[in-house]
């Protein structure tokens, strides 16, 4: 759970204006580093969507690559990939 809290802080630092405009890109960047439940809880906390909606979005995400700009912003904010 510590990684979830650390990631929340990184996301807040990288996107202080909120994550609505990068929501799907964050899913693509983070889905391989978290369980669906943990990623849904993390994103739910940040954007207010219901975890079940987020889980559906995670399952429907077909991205095979991580958006470079979003990943760079996360890394610069202290994110450490699993």
C-alpha atoms as a printed R data frame, in Angstrom:
   type eleno elety resid chain resno       x      y       z
1  ATOM     1    CA   UNK     A     1   0.000  0.000   0.000
2  ATOM     2    CA   UNK     A     2   2.988  2.264   0.533
3  ATOM     3    CA   UNK     A     3   3.583  2.358  -3.232
4  ATOM     4    CA   UNK     A     4  -0.015  3.506  -3.766
5  ATOM     5    CA   UNK     A     5   0.441  6.457  -1.411
6  ATOM     6    CA   UNK     A     6   3.817  7.367  -2.913
7  ATOM     7    CA   UNK     A     7   2.310  7.226  -6.413
8  ATOM     8    CA   UNK     A     8  -0.576  9.469  -5.368
9  ATOM     9    CA   UNK     A     9   1.948 12.078  -4.228
10 ATOM    10    CA   UNK     A    10   3.897 11.783  -7.496
11 ATOM    11    CA   UNK     A    11   0.745 12.216  -9.554
12 ATOM    12    CA   UNK     A    12  -0.334 15.240  -7.506
13 ATOM    13    CA   UNK     A    13   3.099 16.761  -8.034
14 ATOM    14    CA   UNK     A    14   3.170 15.982 -11.762
15 ATOM    15    CA   UNK     A    15  -0.410 17.140 -12.391
16 ATOM    16    CA   UNK     A    16  -1.325 19.719  -9.746
17 ATOM    17    CA   UNK     A    17  -4.299 20.877 -11.828
18 ATOM    18    CA   UNK     A    18  -5.864 17.400 -11.611
19 ATOM    19    CA   UNK     A    19  -5.836 14.262 -13.717
20 ATOM    20    CA   UNK     A    20  -9.030 14.523 -15.747
21 ATOM    21    CA   UNK     A    21  -7.094 15.485 -18.887
22 ATOM    22    CA   UNK     A    22  -4.583 12.622 -18.491
23 ATOM    23    CA   UNK     A    23  -6.815  9.954 -16.914
24 ATOM    24    CA   UNK     A    24  -6.596  7.386 -19.734
25 ATOM    25    CA   UNK     A    25  -2.892  8.056 -20.270
26 ATOM    26    CA   UNK     A    26  -2.271  7.401 -16.563
27 ATOM    27    CA   UNK     A    27  -4.054  4.069 -16.872
28 ATOM    28    CA   UNK     A    28  -1.748  3.154 -19.762
29 ATOM    29    CA   UNK     A    29   1.318  4.206 -17.760
30 ATOM    30    CA   UNK     A    30   0.416  2.558 -14.462
31 ATOM    31    CA   UNK     A    31  -1.631 -0.547 -15.260
32 ATOM    32    CA   UNK     A    32   1.395 -2.844 -15.437
33 ATOM    33    CA   UNK     A    33   2.695 -1.666 -12.038
34 ATOM    34    CA   UNK     A    34  -0.479 -2.184  -9.957
35 ATOM    35    CA   UNK     A    35  -3.300 -4.631  -9.494
36 ATOM    36    CA   UNK     A    36  -6.567 -3.448 -10.997
37 ATOM    37    CA   UNK     A    37  -8.002 -2.912  -7.525
38 ATOM    38    CA   UNK     A    38  -5.073 -0.829  -6.303
39 ATOM    39    CA   UNK     A    39  -4.931  1.265  -9.457
40 ATOM    40    CA   UNK     A    40  -8.691  1.800  -9.308
41 ATOM    41    CA   UNK     A    41  -8.477  2.896  -5.666
42 ATOM    42    CA   UNK     A    42  -5.578  5.237  -6.441
43 ATOM    43    CA   UNK     A    43  -7.293  6.876  -9.403
44 ATOM    44    CA   UNK     A    44 -10.642  7.000  -7.611
45 ATOM    45    CA   UNK     A    45  -9.024  8.945  -4.805
46 ATOM    46    CA   UNK     A    46  -7.555 11.424  -7.281
47 ATOM    47    CA   UNK     A    47 -10.470 11.923  -9.659
48 ATOM    48    CA   UNK     A    48 -13.562 10.894  -7.725
49 ATOM    49    CA   UNK     A    49 -14.772  8.250 -10.176
50 ATOM    50    CA   UNK     A    50 -16.213  5.042  -8.784
51 ATOM    51    CA   UNK     A    51 -13.617  2.239  -8.561
52 ATOM    52    CA   UNK     A    52 -15.834 -0.106 -10.605
53 ATOM    53    CA   UNK     A    53 -15.910  2.432 -13.457
54 ATOM    54    CA   UNK     A    54 -12.133  2.726 -13.299
55 ATOM    55    CA   UNK     A    55 -11.686 -1.060 -13.294
56 ATOM    56    CA   UNK     A    56 -13.792 -1.211 -16.468
57 ATOM    57    CA   UNK     A    57 -11.605  1.509 -18.016
58 ATOM    58    CA   UNK     A    58  -8.470 -0.422 -17.051
59 ATOM    59    CA   UNK     A    59  -9.842 -3.633 -18.559
60 ATOM    60    CA   UNK     A    60 -10.835 -1.824 -21.750
61 ATOM    61    CA   UNK     A    61  -7.463 -0.127 -22.149
62 ATOM    62    CA   UNK     A    62  -5.678 -1.610 -25.134
63 ATOM    63    CA   UNK     A    63  -2.585  0.586 -24.998
64 ATOM    64    CA   UNK     A    64   0.566 -1.322 -25.669
65 ATOM    65    CA   UNK     A    65   2.909  1.557 -24.980
66 ATOM    66    CA   UNK     A    66   3.142  4.092 -22.191
67 ATOM    67    CA   UNK     A    67   2.584  7.704 -23.286
68 ATOM    68    CA   UNK     A    68   6.080  9.182 -23.104
69 ATOM    69    CA   UNK     A    69   5.146 12.694 -21.914
70 ATOM    70    CA   UNK     A    70   3.008 11.364 -19.081
71 ATOM    71    CA   UNK     A    71   5.619  8.819 -18.038
72 ATOM    72    CA   UNK     A    72   8.337 11.492 -18.065
73 ATOM    73    CA   UNK     A    73   6.203 13.764 -15.868
74 ATOM    74    CA   UNK     A    74   5.690 10.912 -13.398
75 ATOM    75    CA   UNK     A    75   9.369 10.006 -13.321
76 ATOM    76    CA   UNK     A    76  10.398 13.625 -12.822
77 ATOM    77    CA   UNK     A    77   7.992 13.776  -9.894
78 ATOM    78    CA   UNK     A    78   9.678 10.813  -8.225
79 ATOM    79    CA   UNK     A    79   7.714  7.839  -9.542
80 ATOM    80    CA   UNK     A    80   9.562  4.544  -9.521
81 ATOM    81    CA   UNK     A    81   8.347  1.796 -11.848
82 ATOM    82    CA   UNK     A    82   7.840 -1.648 -10.374
